[in-house]
Structure formats: C-alpha cells, structure tokens
Amino acid sequence: MTDRPVPQPGIMTIAPYVPGRSSAPGKDKVLKLSANESPLGASPRAVEAYRAVAERLAIYPEGSSRALREALGEIHSIDPERIVVGAGSDEVLHLLAQTYIGDGDEAVMSQYGFMVYPIVTQAAGGVPVIAPETDYRADVDALLAAVTEKTRVVFLANPNNPTGSYLSAEELDRLHAGLPPQVLLVIDSAYAEYVTAEDYGVGISLAERAENVVMVRTFSKVGLAAARIGWLYGPGHLVDAVNRIRGPFNVSVPGQAAAEAATRDLAFTHALREHNARWREWLTGQLGTNRLRVLPSQGNFVLVLFPDTPGQTAGEANAYLLDRGIVVREMGGYGIADGLRISIGSEDAMLAAAAALKDFMDGK
Ligand SMILES: Cc1ncc(COP(=O)(O)O)c(C=O)c1O
C-alpha cells in the first residue's frame, strides 16, 4: 500500500528529455541553432493552408489524416493505406513502442542514437540495450550482436541525430538480413530530405518488401516543427496494429493541412536541401580549419568536437556563443561532453557562428 498513485515500473528511471535551449541569458534576440529546425522557415504554401482552416476549428479532424496520406502516397509513390500519421514522429515512436514492446522486452539502439528511443522503450516497460558505435557511427555488427531472444525492436536513426552519420542502403540491408523475422527494424529517416550521399536509402524499399521494417518520417526538420506532424510507412499488419492504439483524432486540422501543402511544395523542399547542403559544407570547412573536429554530416546540423584544453572546451565555447546570442545544443545528455551540435541556419547565422567560434579558438 502506498499513500499516493505510483507510476509504472520503469517510468521514474527515465531521464527526462531536455530540449535544446531557445534563449540566451540577457538577450532579447538570439540565433537559434539548437533544434535542427528548417533553415528557411516554413513553406509559404503550408502557412497559407494552415491559415485557410482557421474557420474550421470547431470541427474534429478527419481522424486518419486521409488527405495528407494521399499526398504522401502520390509524392513518394507509396500506398497511403500503409501510412500512419502522428503528432510528430515522437508520437509515432511511442505508438510503435507501445505496440511492440512489453514488460522486460528489449529494444536495441546505437550508443549515440536519438534520445527519444530509450524513453519510448522504458515508457512501454522495456529495457534499452545500447550497441557501441565506431567513431560516432552506428555499427551493424554491434547492433546485431546486441540482439537477444528478448529483443522486439531495433531503433536506428538514419542519418543519426546528433552525430549526422549514416548507414548506406547496403549496410541497412545487411542489418535487416541479420535480424530474426519477429524483430521490428525501425528506420527513423527524420533527416532524409537533407541527405546528399548517393549510397543512401531512405528505407522505403525495405519497408515495402519486408514484414518487419517500418520507416518513420517527420515534417519538423523541413519547416513544420510547430505543427507536430510525423508519419510511418510499414507493412499492413503493423499499420492495423498501430491504428488500434492511435488516438482517434491524434493530428490537428491545421497540422494536417499544412503538412499536405508542404508535401506538394517540392520546390520549397528542393530549396531547403540546396541551402542546407551548401552551408553544411561551408560550416564544416570553416570550423575544421580551426583545430576543431567536425563530424561529416548528412543532416541539417553538424556535431563539433572540442579539445579538452582549458579555454577551448565545448562548455566554454557554449558559454562564449551564448554571450554572443548564438544558441547551440549541448551534448552532455548524449554522453558527448566535448561536443556541441550546431544546426544549419540562415546565411547570417552561419557567418556569425563561424566567426564567433574562430574568435573563441583564437582566444579573443
Ligand atoms: C532522429 C529523430 N527522430 C525523430 C525526431 C522527432 O521529431 P518530431 O517529434 O518533431 O517529429 C527527431 C527530432 O529531433 C530526430 O532527431
């Protein structure tokens, strides 16, 4: 007997997710490079679509996000019946964990994998099992070696946040081929729109042909973080199971409308990708010449590793940047205390961040 309600086992062992800062002490305005948001804002067509539904706020949404699923089906040449839409891909990840992970079951994830995976696993009563990475990159053999009889799910962000590294389509096939058929491979392609590597595969073809693969996507990185829209594409049996626990009206009308318009605005997605590729390469080059290690990234961010020399550490760099109103993401929570993750932003933001870090490293 206890004198108050007690959370389920596992819940209180969850380390709460700490989002990136959005402000700096004493600054009215900051350059926010801490949350991998779109460097060019939202698609103007998505904004227009969002506004256009303002008169319909009293009416429930179409519960299955049908129009959005149909747009996604058209644009990605996939079956809309095999799509489930959620309030952000965080909700989609929770739904998958609730559906497939139970008490004591294990979910395998990579050492520096996205921090929501252990949370959704523990929330479902499961146990996260961490596979070591090789130089900040997921290691297929280590992931496979971590699989046991208790494994129900393998979570992989591809490319990964916060490292920016990725597995090629061939490596992904090898990972899948090594998994028993009852283990679900979750390919989280949150940053797919930004990938320029030619040997990358987004996961659609695997999810198309395998009964134990699901691809997860989000609109948050391409201009609609505030609208909270994510989705999955998977086999029919998975869609049927997940839809049984999905809230009947889980995605808002404005969110659905904005995401549908954004899906069809291919010119905007293209512009985002071009801008990002250009400034990702530029920032990587600039910072790399300043005695910093910048991990090669396929996302809309780069992870920068700092020396442990006093005066040049990541913690001191972060304080220096905050003082200049530049907000980046600290990596202590990921176990990368010598790293800072910097999102690719506007041209002005990139110039300011590179100049500030140069001054910092020069001891100015
Ligand atoms: C790899 C990865 N997956 C999923 C998400 C969650 O995105 P959202 O819930 O905004 O769709 C993020 C956001 O940072 C991410 O980096």
The ligand as an SDF file (V2000), in Angstrom:
LIG
                    3D

 16 16  0  0  0  0  0  0  0  0999 V2000
   16.1710   11.2560  -35.3540 C   0  0  0  0  0  0  0  0  0  0  0  0
   14.9530   11.9900  -34.9160 C   0  0  0  0  0  0  0  0  0  0  0  0
   13.7810   11.3480  -34.8930 N   0  0  0  0  0  0  0  0  0  0  0  0
   12.6490   11.9440  -34.5020 C   0  0  0  0  0  0  0  0  0  0  0  0
   12.6580   13.2670  -34.0840 C   0  0  0  0  0  0  0  0  0  0  0  0
   11.3900   13.8440  -33.5280 C   0  0  0  0  0  0  0  0  0  0  0  0
   10.8150   14.7380  -34.3490 O   0  0  0  0  0  0  0  0  0  0  0  0
    9.3360   15.2400  -34.1760 P   0  0  0  0  0  0  0  0  0  0  0  0
    8.7110   14.5920  -32.9910 O   0  0  0  0  0  0  0  0  0  0  0  0
    9.4390   16.7070  -34.0610 O   0  0  0  0  0  0  0  0  0  0  0  0
    8.6560   14.7910  -35.4370 O   0  0  0  0  0  0  0  0  0  0  0  0
   13.8410   13.9830  -34.0930 C   0  0  0  0  0  0  0  0  0  0  0  0
   13.8660   15.3710  -33.6090 C   0  0  0  0  0  0  0  0  0  0  0  0
   14.8300   15.8940  -33.1620 O   0  0  0  0  0  0  0  0  0  0  0  0
   15.0190   13.3250  -34.5090 C   0  0  0  0  0  0  0  0  0  0  0  0
   16.1920   13.9510  -34.4960 O   0  0  0  0  0  0  0  0  0  0  0  0
  1  2  1  0
  2  3  1  0
  2 15  2  0
  3  4  2  0
  4  5  1  0
  5  6  1  0
  5 12  2  0
  6  7  1  0
  7  8  1  0
  8  9  2  0
  8 10  1  0
  8 11  1  0
 12 13  1  0
 12 15  1  0
 13 14  2  0
 15 16  1  0
M  END
$$$$
